[in-house]
Amino acid sequence: MNLFITGGAGFIGSNFIHMALARGHRVLNFDALTYAGNLANLKDIPHPENYSFAEGSITNAKAVEDALAARPFDVCINFAAESHVDRSIEAARIFTETNVLGAVILLESMRAAGVPMFLQISTDEVYGSVTGSERFSRASPIKPSSPYSASKAAADHLALSFYHTHGYDVRVTRCTNNYGRFQYPEKFIPTIITRAIAGEPIPVYGDGQQVRDWIFVDDHCEGIFSVIERGKPGCVYLFGGSSEVKNIDLATSVLRSIAQHQDQPPDALLSKIEHVRDRPGHDRRYAMDWSSSEIELSWRPKTNFQEGLERTIEWYLNNQEWLAELQARAQVAQ
């Protein structure tokens, strides 16, 4: 397939591109290279002859149209998004512009260019917080709690409206928290790792009892391929890892692993944990019922959480040059 991928220099997008190229697909990566976009994530891609890059923002219709002129495409996969909840609380406008307006521009451009399928990559956060032992399903009400999740929910509705109004083949995926290589250090797991390496305090919001369901990024990418290959137009597909854990327990587990890698007692690292003021509107628990994807797509997560977490920790410990380059870029941007 010829894949038009937006946001392919980011975390999930770059992992997906590695997988797509390994499977023999051709990829055009359209990315604005904002602070979280990092072409170093794509330094060692397989079959580089099948990869091309075009710099541009999904909010720029002319840039999108120019990139589309490269060749006919079979699928547009929209990974491009502002995604950090804390940043959305401080500056909601950019999230609305990128995540909502950008999605509309992509939908209009892809439909006009005759790209047969559009895949909108979304998040479980559009459902808000789940209580008790319940899990999100496709029947769950949309109740976003942050400007980030609200912008993603709006984009999902707009994407699906193109299916209902125009008959355009639009498919939406919603996934729980991803982890793995190439994740920007502002997110929870890489924050713990990078601060532990630097000997800095490890911030944990509130009491740390918030529960998240974690999925290894490769399992999520496999799910996206299953939607392209076996999904249906106008449908929403859910992915999760069935790996629910409290934030404080996850922080403790990561720090114990790092201490073991560094051959030091864990107490020195554990003492770095600092409970900080909780995030406004912080969702208490996310959990996904992905059984519909198993039934309809024959998909299920393959990676054991502890195994995937250990692989992730080892990757960050072994790729500190990657981290140093990101930190240098951040200092220049300031």
Phi and psi restraints in degrees (value plus and minus 20) as a CYANA .aco file:
   2 ASN   PHI    -116.8   -76.8
   2 ASN   PSI      95.4   135.4
   3 LEU   PHI    -128.9   -88.9
   3 LEU   PSI     107.5   147.5
   4 PHE   PHI    -119.1   -79.1
   4 PHE   PSI      87.3   127.3
   5 ILE   PHI    -132.1   -92.1
   5 ILE   PSI     103.8   143.8
   6 THR   PHI    -118.2   -78.2
   6 THR   PSI     124.9   164.9
   7 GLY   PHI      50.0    90.0
   7 GLY   PSI       8.8    48.8
   8 GLY   PHI     -96.3   -56.3
   8 GLY   PSI     -25.6    14.4
   9 ALA   PHI    -113.7   -73.7
   9 ALA   PSI     -20.3    19.7
  10 GLY   PHI    -106.9   -66.9
  10 GLY   PSI    -188.2  -148.2
  11 PHE   PHI     -84.8   -44.8
  11 PHE   PSI     -87.3   -47.3
  12 ILE   PHI     -89.8   -49.8
  12 ILE   PSI     -60.4   -20.4
  13 GLY   PHI     -79.2   -39.2
  13 GLY   PSI     -62.6   -22.6
  14 SER   PHI     -89.1   -49.1
  14 SER   PSI     -58.6   -18.6
  15 ASN   PHI     -83.1   -43.1
  15 ASN   PSI     -59.2   -19.2
  16 PHE   PHI     -84.9   -44.9
  16 PHE   PSI     -59.9   -19.9
  17 ILE   PHI     -83.0   -43.0
  17 ILE   PSI     -62.7   -22.7
  18 HIS   PHI     -75.3   -35.3
  18 HIS   PSI     -65.4   -25.4
  19 MET   PHI     -88.0   -48.0
  19 MET   PSI     -62.0   -22.0
  20 ALA   PHI     -82.5   -42.5
  20 ALA   PSI     -64.5   -24.5
  21 LEU   PHI     -87.5   -47.5
  21 LEU   PSI     -57.3   -17.3
  22 ALA   PHI     -83.5   -43.5
  22 ALA   PSI     -46.6    -6.6
  23 ARG   PHI    -109.3   -69.3
  23 ARG   PSI     -19.9    20.1
  24 GLY   PHI      74.0   114.0
  24 GLY   PSI     -11.5    28.5
  25 HIS   PHI    -102.3   -62.3
  25 HIS   PSI     140.5   180.5
  26 ARG   PHI    -120.2   -80.2
  26 ARG   PSI     118.6   158.6
  27 VAL   PHI    -149.0  -109.0
  27 VAL   PSI     112.1   152.1
  28 LEU   PHI    -130.7   -90.7
  28 LEU   PSI     101.4   141.4
  29 ASN   PHI    -119.3   -79.3
  29 ASN   PSI      93.4   133.4
  30 PHE   PHI    -126.8   -86.8
  30 PHE   PSI      92.3   132.3
  31 ASP   PHI    -164.9  -124.9
  31 ASP   PSI     120.1   160.1
  32 ALA   PHI    -101.9   -61.9
  32 ALA   PSI     -29.4    10.6
  33 LEU   PHI      32.9    72.9
  33 LEU   PSI      30.7    70.7
  34 THR   PHI     -92.4   -52.4
  34 THR   PSI    -192.2  -152.2
  35 TYR   PHI     -75.3   -35.3
  35 TYR   PSI     -52.1   -12.1
  36 ALA   PHI    -112.5   -72.5
  36 ALA   PSI     -24.1    15.9
  37 GLY   PHI    -107.3   -67.3
  37 GLY   PSI     106.9   146.9
  38 ASN   PHI    -159.9  -119.9
  38 ASN   PSI      88.3   128.3
  39 LEU   PHI     -87.0   -47.0
  39 LEU   PSI     -35.8     4.2
  40 ALA   PHI     -83.3   -43.3
  40 ALA   PSI     -42.7    -2.7
  41 ASN   PHI     -83.9   -43.9
  41 ASN   PSI     -38.5     1.5
  42 LEU   PHI    -134.8   -94.8
  42 LEU   PSI       1.5    41.5
  43 LYS   PHI     -88.5   -48.5
  43 LYS   PSI     -55.5   -15.5
  44 ASP   PHI    -135.9   -95.9
  44 ASP   PSI      23.4    63.4
  45 ILE   PHI     -90.9   -50.9
  45 ILE   PSI     127.7   167.7
  46 PRO   PHI     -96.2   -56.2
  46 PRO   PSI     131.7   171.7
  47 HIS   PHI      28.5    68.5
  47 HIS   PSI      39.2    79.2
  48 PRO   PHI     -79.5   -39.5
  48 PRO   PSI     -40.5    -0.5
  49 GLU   PHI     -85.2   -45.2
  49 GLU   PSI     -38.4     1.6
  50 ASN   PHI    -117.2   -77.2
  50 ASN   PSI      -9.9    30.1
  51 TYR   PHI    -138.2   -98.2
  51 TYR   PSI     118.3   158.3
  52 SER   PHI    -160.2  -120.2
  52 SER   PSI     138.8   178.8
  53 PHE   PHI    -149.6  -109.6
  53 PHE   PSI     118.5   158.5
  54 ALA   PHI    -152.8  -112.8
  54 ALA   PSI     102.5   142.5
  55 GLU   PHI    -104.1   -64.1
  55 GLU   PSI     111.5   151.5
  56 GLY   PHI     152.9   192.9
  56 GLY   PSI     141.3   181.3
  57 SER   PHI    -118.9   -78.9
  57 SER   PSI     123.0   163.0
  58 ILE   PHI     -89.2   -49.2
  58 ILE   PSI     -30.4     9.6
  59 THR   PHI    -103.9   -63.9
  59 THR   PSI     -23.5    16.5
  60 ASN   PHI    -127.7   -87.7
  60 ASN   PSI      79.3   119.3
  61 ALA   PHI     -80.6   -40.6
  61 ALA   PSI     -58.8   -18.8
  62 LYS   PHI     -83.4   -43.4
  62 LYS   PSI     -62.4   -22.4
  63 ALA   PHI     -84.8   -44.8
  63 ALA   PSI     -60.1   -20.1
  64 VAL   PHI     -82.7   -42.7
  64 VAL   PSI     -66.9   -26.9
  65 GLU   PHI     -83.2   -43.2
  65 GLU   PSI     -58.9   -18.9
  66 ASP   PHI     -83.8   -43.8
  66 ASP   PSI     -61.6   -21.6
  67 ALA   PHI     -86.4   -46.4
  67 ALA   PSI     -56.5   -16.5
  68 LEU   PHI     -85.7   -45.7
  68 LEU   PSI     -41.3    -1.3
  69 ALA   PHI     -92.6   -52.6
  69 ALA   PSI     -29.3    10.7
  70 ALA   PHI     -82.0   -42.0
  70 ALA   PSI     -60.6   -20.6
  71 ARG   PHI    -195.2  -155.2
  71 ARG   PSI     148.3   188.3
  72 PRO   PHI     -89.0   -49.0
  72 PRO   PSI     124.3   164.3
  73 PHE   PHI    -140.5  -100.5
  73 PHE   PSI     129.7   169.7
  74 ASP   PHI    -112.9   -72.9
  74 ASP   PSI     -53.4   -13.4
  75 VAL   PHI    -167.2  -127.2
  75 VAL   PSI     120.2   160.2
  76 CYS   PHI    -125.5   -85.5
  76 CYS   PSI     106.9   146.9
  77 ILE   PHI    -136.9   -96.9
  77 ILE   PSI      94.7   134.7
  78 ASN   PHI    -116.2   -76.2
  78 ASN   PSI      72.5   112.5
  79 PHE   PHI    -109.4   -69.4
  79 PHE   PSI     -37.7     2.3
  80 ALA   PHI     -82.8   -42.8
  80 ALA   PSI     105.9   145.9
  81 ALA   PHI    -191.5  -151.5
  81 ALA   PSI     128.6   168.6
  82 GLU   PHI     -98.4   -58.4
  82 GLU   PSI     109.7   149.7
  83 SER   PHI    -150.5  -110.5
  83 SER   PSI     -23.4    16.6
  84 HIS   PHI    -112.8   -72.8
  84 HIS   PSI      99.8   139.8
  85 VAL   PHI     -78.3   -38.3
  85 VAL   PSI     -64.2   -24.2
  86 ASP   PHI     -78.0   -38.0
  86 ASP   PSI     -62.8   -22.8
  87 ARG   PHI     -85.5   -45.5
  87 ARG   PSI     -54.0   -14.0
  88 SER   PHI     -88.0   -48.0
  88 SER   PSI     -50.9   -10.9
  89 ILE   PHI     -88.3   -48.3
  89 ILE   PSI     -55.4   -15.4
  90 GLU   PHI    -104.2   -64.2
  90 GLU   PSI     -49.3    -9.3
  91 ALA   PHI    -167.8  -127.8
  91 ALA   PSI      60.0   100.0
  92 ALA   PHI     -91.5   -51.5
  92 ALA   PSI     -45.5    -5.5
  93 ARG   PHI     -80.9   -40.9
  93 ARG   PSI     -66.7   -26.7
  94 ILE   PHI     -83.1   -43.1
  94 ILE   PSI     -51.5   -11.5
  95 PHE   PHI     -87.9   -47.9
  95 PHE   PSI     -59.1   -19.1
  96 THR   PHI     -87.2   -47.2
  96 THR   PSI     -62.8   -22.8
  97 GLU   PHI     -83.9   -43.9
  97 GLU   PSI     -69.9   -29.9
  98 THR   PHI     -93.4   -53.4
  98 THR   PSI     -72.6   -32.6
  99 ASN   PHI     -96.3   -56.3
  99 ASN   PSI     -51.1   -11.1
 100 VAL   PHI    -119.7   -79.7
 100 VAL   PSI     -81.5   -41.5
 101 LEU   PHI     -80.0   -40.0
 101 LEU   PSI     -62.2   -22.2
 102 GLY   PHI     -79.9   -39.9
 102 GLY   PSI     -60.8   -20.8
 103 ALA   PHI     -84.3   -44.3
 103 ALA   PSI     -60.8   -20.8
 104 VAL   PHI     -84.1   -44.1
 104 VAL   PSI     -64.6   -24.6
 105 ILE   PHI     -80.9   -40.9
 105 ILE   PSI     -63.0   -23.0
 106 LEU   PHI     -81.8   -41.8
 106 LEU   PSI     -67.4   -27.4
 107 LEU   PHI     -79.2   -39.2
 107 LEU   PSI     -66.3   -26.3
 108 GLU   PHI     -84.6   -44.6
 108 GLU   PSI     -62.3   -22.3
 109 SER   PHI     -88.4   -48.4
 109 SER   PSI     -63.6   -23.6
 110 MET   PHI     -86.0   -46.0
 110 MET   PSI     -62.8   -22.8
 111 ARG   PHI     -83.8   -43.8
 111 ARG   PSI     -63.4   -23.4
 112 ALA   PHI     -85.0   -45.0
 112 ALA   PSI     -53.4   -13.4
 113 ALA   PHI    -103.4   -63.4
 113 ALA   PSI     -24.4    15.6
 114 GLY   PHI      59.1    99.1
 114 GLY   PSI       2.3    42.3
 115 VAL   PHI     -90.0   -50.0
 115 VAL   PSI     100.2   140.2
 116 PRO   PHI     -85.5   -45.5
 116 PRO   PSI     -49.9    -9.9
 117 MET   PHI    -156.9  -116.9
 117 MET   PSI     122.7   162.7
 118 PHE   PHI    -145.9  -105.9
 118 PHE   PSI     105.6   145.6
 119 LEU   PHI    -135.5   -95.5
 119 LEU   PSI      96.0   136.0
 120 GLN   PHI    -115.7   -75.7
 120 GLN   PSI      98.8   138.8
 121 ILE   PHI    -111.2   -71.2
 121 ILE   PSI      96.0   136.0
 122 SER   PHI    -140.1  -100.1
 122 SER   PSI    -176.2  -136.2
 123 THR   PHI    -165.8  -125.8
 123 THR   PSI     133.6   173.6
 124 ASP   PHI     -88.6   -48.6
 124 ASP   PSI     -35.3     4.7
 125 GLU   PHI     -86.3   -46.3
 125 GLU   PSI     -35.2     4.8
 126 VAL   PHI     -83.3   -43.3
 126 VAL   PSI     -40.0     0.0
 127 TYR   PHI    -107.9   -67.9
 127 TYR   PSI     -26.9    13.1
 128 GLY   PHI      59.1    99.1
 128 GLY   PSI    -161.9  -121.9
 129 SER   PHI    -126.9   -86.9
 129 SER   PSI     123.1   163.1
 130 VAL   PHI    -126.3   -86.3
 130 VAL   PSI     124.1   164.1
 131 THR   PHI    -128.1   -88.1
 131 THR   PSI     141.0   181.0
 132 GLY   PHI      37.5    77.5
 132 GLY   PSI    -154.2  -114.2
 133 SER   PHI    -122.6   -82.6
 133 SER   PSI      -8.4    31.6
 134 GLU   PHI     -89.0   -49.0
 134 GLU   PSI     141.6   181.6
 135 ARG   PHI    -153.2  -113.2
 135 ARG   PSI     130.5   170.5
 136 PHE   PHI     -85.3   -45.3
 136 PHE   PSI     121.3   161.3
 137 SER   PHI    -156.1  -116.1
 137 SER   PSI     157.8   197.8
 138 ARG   PHI     -85.5   -45.5
 138 ARG   PSI     -38.6     1.4
 139 ALA   PHI    -107.1   -67.1
 139 ALA   PSI     -26.3    13.7
 140 SER   PHI     -87.1   -47.1
 140 SER   PSI     121.4   161.4
 141 PRO   PHI     -88.3   -48.3
 141 PRO   PSI     128.9   168.9
 142 ILE   PHI    -102.4   -62.4
 142 ILE   PSI      96.0   136.0
 143 LYS   PHI    -160.4  -120.4
 143 LYS   PSI      46.8    86.8
 144 PRO   PHI     -83.9   -43.9
 144 PRO   PSI     126.3   166.3
 145 SER   PHI    -130.0   -90.0
 145 SER   PSI     -32.9     7.1
 146 SER   PHI    -150.0  -110.0
 146 SER   PSI     141.8   181.8
 147 PRO   PHI     -77.7   -37.7
 147 PRO   PSI     -54.3   -14.3
 148 TYR   PHI     -81.2   -41.2
 148 TYR   PSI     -75.4   -35.4
 149 SER   PHI     -86.2   -46.2
 149 SER   PSI     -52.1   -12.1
 150 ALA   PHI     -85.5   -45.5
 150 ALA   PSI     -59.0   -19.0
 151 SER   PHI     -87.4   -47.4
 151 SER   PSI     -56.9   -16.9
 152 LYS   PHI     -89.2   -49.2
 152 LYS   PSI     -59.5   -19.5
 153 ALA   PHI     -82.3   -42.3
 153 ALA   PSI     -62.0   -22.0
 154 ALA   PHI     -81.8   -41.8
 154 ALA   PSI     -62.9   -22.9
 155 ALA   PHI     -83.7   -43.7
 155 ALA   PSI     -59.5   -19.5
 156 ASP   PHI     -80.0   -40.0
 156 ASP   PSI     -67.2   -27.2
 157 HIS   PHI     -83.1   -43.1
 157 HIS   PSI     -61.3   -21.3
 158 LEU   PHI     -84.3   -44.3
 158 LEU   PSI     -63.0   -23.0
 159 ALA   PHI     -80.1   -40.1
 159 ALA   PSI     -67.5   -27.5
 160 LEU   PHI     -86.7   -46.7
 160 LEU   PSI     -47.2    -7.2
 161 SER   PHI     -85.3   -45.3
 161 SER   PSI     -50.1   -10.1
 162 PHE   PHI     -88.5   -48.5
 162 PHE   PSI     -49.6    -9.6
 163 TYR   PHI     -90.4   -50.4
 163 TYR   PSI     -69.1   -29.1
 164 HIS   PHI     -89.6   -49.6
 164 HIS   PSI     -56.5   -16.5
 165 THR   PHI    -104.0   -64.0
 165 THR   PSI     -64.7   -24.7
 166 HIS   PHI    -129.0   -89.0
 166 HIS   PSI     -27.2    12.8
 167 GLY   PHI      51.6    91.6
 167 GLY   PSI      -0.4    39.6
 168 TYR   PHI     -95.8   -55.8
 168 TYR   PSI     118.5   158.5
 169 ASP   PHI     -95.1   -55.1
 169 ASP   PSI      70.8   110.8
 170 VAL   PHI    -131.6   -91.6
 170 VAL   PSI     115.5   155.5
 171 ARG   PHI    -151.4  -111.4
 171 ARG   PSI     122.9   162.9
 172 VAL   PHI    -142.0  -102.0
 172 VAL   PSI     115.4   155.4
 173 THR   PHI    -136.5   -96.5
 173 THR   PSI     121.2   161.2
 174 ARG   PHI    -147.7  -107.7
 174 ARG   PSI     107.8   147.8
 175 CYS   PHI    -151.6  -111.6
 175 CYS   PSI     134.0   174.0
 176 THR   PHI     -98.2   -58.2
 176 THR   PSI    -192.5  -152.5
 177 ASN   PHI     -82.5   -42.5
 177 ASN   PSI     105.4   145.4
 178 ASN   PHI    -109.9   -69.9
 178 ASN   PSI     133.3   173.3
 179 TYR   PHI    -165.5  -125.5
 179 TYR   PSI     138.7   178.7
 180 GLY   PHI     127.0   167.0
 180 GLY   PSI    -188.6  -148.6
 181 ARG   PHI     -89.3   -49.3
 181 ARG   PSI     136.6   176.6
 182 PHE   PHI      55.1    95.1
 182 PHE   PSI     -13.4    26.6
 183 GLN   PHI     -97.7   -57.7
 183 GLN   PSI     112.5   152.5
 184 TYR   PHI     -81.8   -41.8
 184 TYR   PSI     119.4   159.4
 185 PRO   PHI     -84.5   -44.5
 185 PRO   PSI     -25.4    14.6
 186 GLU   PHI     -94.4   -54.4
 186 GLU   PSI     -37.9     2.1
 187 LYS   PHI    -100.4   -60.4
 187 LYS   PSI     143.5   183.5
 188 PHE   PHI     -79.7   -39.7
 188 PHE   PSI     -74.8   -34.8
 189 ILE   PHI     -85.1   -45.1
 189 ILE   PSI     -69.6   -29.6
 190 PRO   PHI     -85.7   -45.7
 190 PRO   PSI     -46.4    -6.4
 191 THR   PHI     -82.2   -42.2
 191 THR   PSI     -65.9   -25.9
 192 ILE   PHI     -79.9   -39.9
 192 ILE   PSI     -66.7   -26.7
 193 ILE   PHI     -85.3   -45.3
 193 ILE   PSI     -69.7   -29.7
 194 THR   PHI     -87.3   -47.3
 194 THR   PSI     -57.1   -17.1
 195 ARG   PHI     -91.7   -51.7
 195 ARG   PSI     -55.1   -15.1
 196 ALA   PHI     -84.3   -44.3
 196 ALA   PSI     -62.2   -22.2
 197 ILE   PHI     -80.5   -40.5
 197 ILE   PSI     -59.7   -19.7
 198 ALA   PHI    -104.0   -64.0
 198 ALA   PSI     -25.4    14.6
 199 GLY   PHI      52.9    92.9
 199 GLY   PSI       6.0    46.0
 200 GLU   PHI    -118.1   -78.1
 200 GLU   PSI     143.3   183.3
 201 PRO   PHI     -80.1   -40.1
 201 PRO   PSI     127.1   167.1
 202 ILE   PHI    -125.0   -85.0
 202 ILE   PSI      85.0   125.0
 203 PRO   PHI     -97.8   -57.8
 203 PRO   PSI     113.2   153.2
 204 VAL   PHI    -147.5  -107.5
 204 VAL   PSI     103.1   143.1
 205 TYR   PHI     -86.0   -46.0
 205 TYR   PSI     114.3   154.3
 206 GLY   PHI      35.7    75.7
 206 GLY   PSI    -154.7  -114.7
 207 ASP   PHI    -105.3   -65.3
 207 ASP   PSI     -23.9    16.1
 208 GLY   PHI      54.7    94.7
 208 GLY   PSI      -9.7    30.3
 209 GLN   PHI    -110.5   -70.5
 209 GLN   PSI     -15.5    24.5
 210 GLN   PHI     -83.3   -43.3
 210 GLN   PSI     120.2   160.2
 211 VAL   PHI    -130.6   -90.6
 211 VAL   PSI     112.2   152.2
 212 ARG   PHI    -147.0  -107.0
 212 ARG   PSI     128.0   168.0
 213 ASP   PHI    -121.2   -81.2
 213 ASP   PSI     104.4   144.4
 214 TRP   PHI    -128.3   -88.3
 214 TRP   PSI     120.2   160.2
 215 ILE   PHI    -150.6  -110.6
 215 ILE   PSI     114.8   154.8
 216 PHE   PHI     -87.6   -47.6
 216 PHE   PSI     116.5   156.5
 217 VAL   PHI     -78.8   -38.8
 217 VAL   PSI     -54.7   -14.7
 218 ASP   PHI     -84.2   -44.2
 218 ASP   PSI     -56.4   -16.4
 219 ASP   PHI     -85.2   -45.2
 219 ASP   PSI     -59.0   -19.0
 220 HIS   PHI     -83.7   -43.7
 220 HIS   PSI     -63.7   -23.7
 221 CYS   PHI     -82.8   -42.8
 221 CYS   PSI     -58.9   -18.9
 222 GLU   PHI     -79.7   -39.7
 222 GLU   PSI     -59.4   -19.4
 223 GLY   PHI     -83.4   -43.4
 223 GLY   PSI     -60.3   -20.3
 224 ILE   PHI     -82.6   -42.6
 224 ILE   PSI     -63.0   -23.0
 225 PHE   PHI     -81.9   -41.9
 225 PHE   PSI     -56.8   -16.8
 226 SER   PHI     -85.7   -45.7
 226 SER   PSI     -52.3   -12.3
 227 VAL   PHI     -88.9   -48.9
 227 VAL   PSI     -62.6   -22.6
 228 ILE   PHI     -82.2   -42.2
 228 ILE   PSI     -63.2   -23.2
 229 GLU   PHI    -103.4   -63.4
 229 GLU   PSI     -54.0   -14.0
 230 ARG   PHI    -149.6  -109.6
 230 ARG   PSI     -20.3    19.7
 231 GLY   PHI     -97.7   -57.7
 231 GLY   PSI     156.1   196.1
 232 LYS   PHI    -143.0  -103.0
 232 LYS   PSI     129.0   169.0
 233 PRO   PHI     -78.7   -38.7
 233 PRO   PSI     122.0   162.0
 234 GLY   PHI      58.5    98.5
 234 GLY   PSI     -12.3    27.7
 235 CYS   PHI    -124.6   -84.6
 235 CYS   PSI     134.5   174.5
 236 VAL   PHI    -129.3   -89.3
 236 VAL   PSI     114.1   154.1
 237 TYR   PHI    -142.6  -102.6
 237 TYR   PSI     117.4   157.4
 238 LEU   PHI    -130.8   -90.8
 238 LEU   PSI     117.8   157.8
 239 PHE   PHI    -151.5  -111.5
 239 PHE   PSI     117.6   157.6
 240 GLY   PHI    -169.8  -129.8
 240 GLY   PSI     149.6   189.6
 241 GLY   PHI    -126.6   -86.6
 241 GLY   PSI     -24.6    15.4
 242 SER   PHI      30.3    70.3
 242 SER   PSI      23.0    63.0
 243 SER   PHI    -152.3  -112.3
 243 SER   PSI      46.6    86.6
 244 GLU   PHI     -97.2   -57.2
 244 GLU   PSI     115.0   155.0
 245 VAL   PHI    -172.6  -132.6
 245 VAL   PSI     125.3   165.3
 246 LYS   PHI     -92.1   -52.1
 246 LYS   PSI     126.4   166.4
 247 ASN   PHI     -77.1   -37.1
 247 ASN   PSI     -63.2   -23.2
 248 ILE   PHI     -86.2   -46.2
 248 ILE   PSI     -56.7   -16.7
 249 ASP   PHI     -89.3   -49.3
 249 ASP   PSI     -56.8   -16.8
 250 LEU   PHI     -86.0   -46.0
 250 LEU   PSI     -64.5   -24.5
 251 ALA   PHI     -78.9   -38.9
 251 ALA   PSI     -63.5   -23.5
 252 THR   PHI     -82.9   -42.9
 252 THR   PSI     -63.6   -23.6
 253 SER   PHI     -83.6   -43.6
 253 SER   PSI     -64.6   -24.6
 254 VAL   PHI     -82.7   -42.7
 254 VAL   PSI     -63.6   -23.6
 255 LEU   PHI     -87.3   -47.3
 255 LEU   PSI     -57.2   -17.2
 256 ARG   PHI     -83.9   -43.9
 256 ARG   PSI     -59.8   -19.8
 257 SER   PHI     -85.4   -45.4
 257 SER   PSI     -64.2   -24.2
 258 ILE   PHI     -81.9   -41.9
 258 ILE   PSI     -62.3   -22.3
 259 ALA   PHI     -79.5   -39.5
 259 ALA   PSI     -59.3   -19.3
 260 GLN   PHI     -86.2   -46.2
 260 GLN   PSI     -62.2   -22.2
 261 HIS   PHI     -82.5   -42.5
 261 HIS   PSI     -55.1   -15.1
 262 GLN   PHI    -111.9   -71.9
 262 GLN   PSI     -16.5    23.5
 263 ASP   PHI      34.6    74.6
 263 ASP   PSI      30.1    70.1
 264 GLN   PHI    -154.8  -114.8
 264 GLN   PSI     138.6   178.6
 265 PRO   PHI     -83.2   -43.2
 265 PRO   PSI     120.1   160.1
 266 PRO   PHI     -89.7   -49.7
 266 PRO   PSI     -42.0    -2.0
 267 ASP   PHI     -79.4   -39.4
 267 ASP   PSI     -54.6   -14.6
 268 ALA   PHI     -82.4   -42.4
 268 ALA   PSI     -59.8   -19.8
 269 LEU   PHI     -97.3   -57.3
 269 LEU   PSI     -60.6   -20.6
 270 LEU   PHI     -82.0   -42.0
 270 LEU   PSI     -50.8   -10.8
 271 SER   PHI     -89.3   -49.3
 271 SER   PSI     -32.4     7.6
 272 LYS   PHI     -99.8   -59.8
 272 LYS   PSI     -32.6     7.4
 273 ILE   PHI     -85.3   -45.3
 273 ILE   PSI     108.9   148.9
 274 GLU   PHI    -147.1  -107.1
 274 GLU   PSI     103.5   143.5
 275 HIS   PHI    -100.5   -60.5
 275 HIS   PSI     100.1   140.1
 276 VAL   PHI    -131.3   -91.3
 276 VAL   PSI     149.1   189.1
 277 ARG   PHI     -74.3   -34.3
 277 ARG   PSI     114.5   154.5
 278 ASP   PHI     -87.7   -47.7
 278 ASP   PSI     132.5   172.5
 279 ARG   PHI     -87.3   -47.3
 279 ARG   PSI     117.0   157.0
 280 PRO   PHI     -79.2   -39.2
 280 PRO   PSI     112.8   152.8
 281 GLY   PHI      46.7    86.7
 281 GLY   PSI       5.9    45.9
 282 HIS   PHI     -85.7   -45.7
 282 HIS   PSI     100.9   140.9
 283 ASP   PHI     -84.5   -44.5
 283 ASP   PSI     120.5   160.5
 284 ARG   PHI    -104.3   -64.3
 284 ARG   PSI     -59.3   -19.3
 285 ARG   PHI    -170.4  -130.4
 285 ARG   PSI     117.7   157.7
 286 TYR   PHI    -138.5   -98.5
 286 TYR   PSI     118.4   158.4
 287 ALA   PHI    -177.3  -137.3
 287 ALA   PSI     117.4   157.4
 288 MET   PHI    -137.6   -97.6
 288 MET   PSI     113.4   153.4
 289 ASP   PHI    -113.0   -73.0
 289 ASP   PSI      80.8   120.8
 290 TRP   PHI    -119.1   -79.1
 290 TRP   PSI      -4.0    36.0
 291 SER   PHI     -81.3   -41.3
 291 SER   PSI     -51.0   -11.0
 292 SER   PHI     -84.1   -44.1
 292 SER   PSI     -53.4   -13.4
 293 SER   PHI     -92.0   -52.0
 293 SER   PSI     -53.2   -13.2
 294 GLU   PHI     -85.9   -45.9
 294 GLU   PSI     -61.5   -21.5
 295 ILE   PHI     -90.6   -50.6
 295 ILE   PSI     -66.1   -26.1
 296 GLU   PHI    -108.8   -68.8
 296 GLU   PSI     -46.5    -6.5
 297 LEU   PHI    -137.5   -97.5
 297 LEU   PSI     -24.9    15.1
 298 SER   PHI      37.0    77.0
 298 SER   PSI      18.1    58.1
 299 TRP   PHI    -129.8   -89.8
 299 TRP   PSI     124.2   164.2
 300 ARG   PHI    -175.3  -135.3
 300 ARG   PSI     131.4   171.4
 301 PRO   PHI     -86.2   -46.2
 301 PRO   PSI     120.0   160.0
 302 LYS   PHI    -123.5   -83.5
 302 LYS   PSI     -43.2    -3.2
 303 THR   PHI    -113.6   -73.6
 303 THR   PSI     100.7   140.7
 304 ASN   PHI     -80.5   -40.5
 304 ASN   PSI     116.2   156.2
 305 PHE   PHI     -79.8   -39.8
 305 PHE   PSI     -66.5   -26.5
 306 GLN   PHI     -84.3   -44.3
 306 GLN   PSI     -58.2   -18.2
 307 GLU   PHI     -85.4   -45.4
 307 GLU   PSI     -66.4   -26.4
 308 GLY   PHI     -84.8   -44.8
 308 GLY   PSI     -58.1   -18.1
 309 LEU   PHI     -85.4   -45.4
 309 LEU   PSI     -61.4   -21.4
 310 GLU   PHI     -85.1   -45.1
 310 GLU   PSI     -60.8   -20.8
 311 ARG   PHI     -81.7   -41.7
 311 ARG   PSI     -58.6   -18.6
 312 THR   PHI     -87.3   -47.3
 312 THR   PSI     -66.3   -26.3
 313 ILE   PHI     -79.6   -39.6
 313 ILE   PSI     -65.5   -25.5
 314 GLU   PHI     -82.1   -42.1
 314 GLU   PSI     -58.1   -18.1
 315 TRP   PHI     -82.3   -42.3
 315 TRP   PSI     -66.1   -26.1
 316 TYR   PHI     -85.6   -45.6
 316 TYR   PSI     -60.7   -20.7
 317 LEU   PHI     -84.4   -44.4
 317 LEU   PSI     -52.7   -12.7
 318 ASN   PHI    -111.4   -71.4
 318 ASN   PSI     -22.0    18.0
 319 ASN   PHI    -149.8  -109.8
 319 ASN   PSI      30.3    70.3
 320 GLN   PHI     -92.7   -52.7
 320 GLN   PSI     -40.1    -0.1
 321 GLU   PHI     -85.1   -45.1
 321 GLU   PSI     -58.6   -18.6
 322 TRP   PHI     -79.0   -39.0
 322 TRP   PSI     -64.4   -24.4
 323 LEU   PHI     -85.1   -45.1
 323 LEU   PSI     -63.1   -23.1
 324 ALA   PHI     -82.1   -42.1
 324 ALA   PSI     -58.7   -18.7
 325 GLU   PHI     -83.9   -43.9
 325 GLU   PSI     -61.4   -21.4
 326 LEU   PHI     -83.8   -43.8
 326 LEU   PSI     -62.6   -22.6
 327 GLN   PHI     -85.3   -45.3
 327 GLN   PSI     -58.0   -18.0
 328 ALA   PHI     -84.5   -44.5
 328 ALA   PSI     -61.6   -21.6
 329 ARG   PHI     -81.7   -41.7
 329 ARG   PSI     -61.2   -21.2
 330 ALA   PHI     -83.8   -43.8
 330 ALA   PSI     -58.0   -18.0
 331 GLN   PHI     -87.8   -47.8
 331 GLN   PSI     -59.5   -19.5
 332 VAL   PHI     -84.6   -44.6
 332 VAL   PSI     -60.5   -20.5
 333 ALA   PHI     -83.6   -43.6
 333 ALA   PSI     -51.1   -11.1
